[in-house]
Amino acid sequence: MSSKKRSASSRRWLQEHFNDKYVIEAQKKKLRSRAWFKLDEIDNTDKIFKRGMFVLDLGAAPGGWSQYVVNKVGLKGKVIALDLLPMDSILGVEFLQGDFREKSILKRLLNCIGDKKIDVVISDMAPNMTGISSVDIPKSMHLAELAFDISRDILIPGGSFLVKVFQGEGFEQYLREMRSLFKKVKVRKPDASRIRSREVYIVATGLK
Ligand SMILES: C[S@@+](CC[C@H](N)C(=O)[O-])C[C@H]1O[C@@H](n2cnc3c(N)ncnc32)[C@H](O)[C@@H]1O
């Protein structure tokens, strides 16, 4: 993409961002991000979280999803959050900073989880988008696959997995794998997810 085209598209993004009703509402409600609304809509439909649950939040910064979940699981629940970027602390959330693709981070994360099994894994991880789908889609699919791998290992039987995936090459195969491991798998496109974006959320419940 030429630098002229890139700066036009960043200008358009900024304009859209500041006129976006979810950005305005998130600021009013003092939420960390507009992503909070996506999780709220999905959870209202799929009823994922309950009091006392143990949840892993991958790609958590700036913390909208963690804020949502900690409120749902309450004081008896637990949230572990991980991101490449730093995240301001949230009461009830244990945060780890690092690259989920790295073995050393995975080891730290597993140490943090200990023997306890997780009830729900949520992943909103997304690479830095270049706008070139042949670059962006494989990168995001790789993150979604890693999130799926850890879910298989750490979820309780009957546990749930919610993941952001960009539709494109590998999407149908990914969905098939999810269907073979979970009892119920749904694809959701919440209202707060921009129509132009290829992102969708897969909600998988009832790990077999
Ligand atoms: C859309 S944002 C998440 C928003 C978040 N769910 C919220 O509610 O505020 C995607 C996040 O994925 C993180 N991310 C991307 N690649 C990652 C990786 N390899 N390891 C850990 N986090 C990653 C990014 O740093 C970014 O913060």
Ligand as a Chemical Component Dictionary entry (heavy atoms), coordinates in Angstrom:
data_LIG
# 
_chem_comp.id                   LIG 
_chem_comp.type                 NON-POLYMER 
_chem_comp.pdbx_formal_charge   0 
_chem_comp.three_letter_code    LIG 
# 
loop_
_chem_comp_atom.comp_id 
_chem_comp_atom.atom_id 
_chem_comp_atom.alt_atom_id 
_chem_comp_atom.type_symbol 
_chem_comp_atom.charge 
_chem_comp_atom.model_Cartn_x 
_chem_comp_atom.model_Cartn_y 
_chem_comp_atom.model_Cartn_z 
_chem_comp_atom.pdbx_ordinal 
LIG C1  C1  C 0  -8.378  -6.193  19.914 1  
LIG S1  S1  S 1  -7.122  -6.075  21.095 2  
LIG C2  C2  C 0  -7.875  -6.784  22.518 3  
LIG C3  C3  C 0  -8.888  -5.917  23.184 4  
LIG C4  C4  C 0  -9.326  -6.482  24.524 5  
LIG N1  N1  N 0  -10.078 -7.738  24.382 6  
LIG C5  C5  C 0  -10.194 -5.521  25.296 7  
LIG O1  O1  O 0  -11.326 -5.860  25.586 8  
LIG O2  O2  O -1 -9.716  -4.435  25.646 9  
LIG C6  C6  C 0  -6.030  -7.342  20.591 10 
LIG C7  C7  C 0  -4.882  -7.563  21.534 11 
LIG O3  O3  O 0  -4.151  -8.727  21.129 12 
LIG C8  C8  C 0  -2.826  -8.547  21.578 13 
LIG N2  N2  N 0  -1.918  -9.497  20.935 14 
LIG C9  C9  C 0  -1.638  -9.611  19.623 15 
LIG N3  N3  N 0  -0.707  -10.557 19.417 16 
LIG C10 C10 C 0  -0.418  -11.084 20.637 17 
LIG C11 C11 C 0  0.482   -12.091 21.078 18 
LIG N4  N4  N 0  1.254   -12.747 20.211 19 
LIG N5  N5  N 0  0.554   -12.371 22.385 20 
LIG C12 C12 C 0  -0.227  -11.683 23.269 21 
LIG N6  N6  N 0  -1.088  -10.714 22.920 22 
LIG C13 C13 C 0  -1.188  -10.416 21.611 23 
LIG C14 C14 C 0  -2.542  -7.101  21.173 24 
LIG O4  O4  O 0  -1.435  -6.583  21.876 25 
LIG C15 C15 C 0  -3.858  -6.409  21.519 26 
LIG O5  O5  O 0  -3.812  -5.790  22.766 27 
# 
loop_
_chem_comp_bond.comp_id 
_chem_comp_bond.atom_id_1 
_chem_comp_bond.atom_id_2 
_chem_comp_bond.value_order 
_chem_comp_bond.pdbx_ordinal 
LIG C1  S1  SING 1  
LIG S1  C2  SING 2  
LIG S1  C6  SING 3  
LIG C2  C3  SING 4  
LIG C3  C4  SING 5  
LIG C4  N1  SING 6  
LIG C4  C5  SING 7  
LIG C5  O1  DOUB 8  
LIG C5  O2  SING 9  
LIG C6  C7  SING 10 
LIG C7  O3  SING 11 
LIG C7  C15 SING 12 
LIG O3  C8  SING 13 
LIG C8  N2  SING 14 
LIG C8  C14 SING 15 
LIG N2  C9  SING 16 
LIG N2  C13 SING 17 
LIG C9  N3  DOUB 18 
LIG N3  C10 SING 19 
LIG C10 C11 SING 20 
LIG C10 C13 DOUB 21 
LIG C11 N4  SING 22 
LIG C11 N5  DOUB 23 
LIG N5  C12 SING 24 
LIG C12 N6  DOUB 25 
LIG N6  C13 SING 26 
LIG C14 O4  SING 27 
LIG C14 C15 SING 28 
LIG C15 O5  SING 29 
# 
